[in-house]
Amino acid sequence: MQKDPICGMEVDEKEAIKNNLVFERTGIKYYFCKNNCKETFTAQKFQDQNKSNDKVPWILGIILTIGAILAVMNDFMIIYMGIYFIIFSIVKMPDWKGFIETFSKYDIIAKRTRTYALLYPGIEFILGIIYLTFEVFYFNEVVIVVAAWITLLIMGIGSIGITKNLLSKNQVKCACLGTKIKIPLTKFTLVENIIMVIMATTIIFA
């Protein structure tokens, strides 16, 4: 027998498993007498996680904003975009399946087809390679413009999904840094996308 961590009632493990009243976190299983207790417990855990990680989006947003400003001022915008996509694609790859699950909860295309979520880290990685090697291999300008249009498309669409979730106040995790770094979806995720949209637009119409 186990004790319900919310109400303290004794819970039969087999019955809890049968009724899907089990919650596992960091290898520890919690058993509940009813669904209300489970929902209360998981909500508290999510809030605690958000509080412990609330500084991460702020720091990330500040770094990205400063980096973007410096990139534009120093004419290193394309290099900055390349580094951005390479880093953000690599951190998604260790738990690709987890990324697909998380990303599909708020991205408007990934909700309709998980194939898009499956391909997304790869798309980011390829874009990163194009941006970083543009000056080295002297690609035709058409290549960089196509990359910019793709960037504008995926980041613009991503911004719509993020905005919808922020307005509805849905508590979902951000998939931008994969699932290993657990941060909530916040307005700074939206800022990241908007910065990339602005940069891509600059390349297209420069």
C-alpha positions, 0 to 999 in steps of 0.5 A: 500500500502507498499513501496519496501525497495530497490527501494522505489516504492509503492507495492500492498500487495495482488499483492506482495503476489500473485507473491511471492514477500514477505519476512518475518523476525522476524515477519516483512513482506517486500513487493517488486515490482519485484523479483530483489528487493527481491533477493537484499534485502534477500542477504543483510540480509544474509550478515548482519547476517553473519557479526553479527555472524562471530565471532561465528564459530571462537570461536566455532572452537577454543573451539572444537580444544582446547577441542580435543587436551586436550581430546587426551592428557588427555586420555578423548577422548571418554568422549569428543566425548560423550559430543560433540554429546549430546550437538550438538544433543540437540540443534538441537531438538527444531526445528527439522523440521527447522534442516531437511530443513537446513541440506538437503541443503548441506549434500549429503545424506540428499539431497537425502533422508530427512529420514536421516536428520530426524534421524540424531539428534537421531543418534548423541544422541545415539552415545553420550550416548554410548560414555559417558556411555562406562566406566560406564557400561563397554560395550563390546569393539565391541559396542564402535568400532561400534559407532566409525565406525558410527561416521566415516561414518556420519562425513566423509560423512558430510565433503564431503557435507560441502567441496562441498558447501565451494568450490562452495561458496554457502551461506547456514546456518550451521545446526550443532547447529540447527536453533536457533543459526544462523551461516553460513556454514564455514571451521570451520564446516569442522574442527569439522567434521574432528576432530571427524573423526580423533578421531573415526579412533583412536578408531577403529585402536587403 
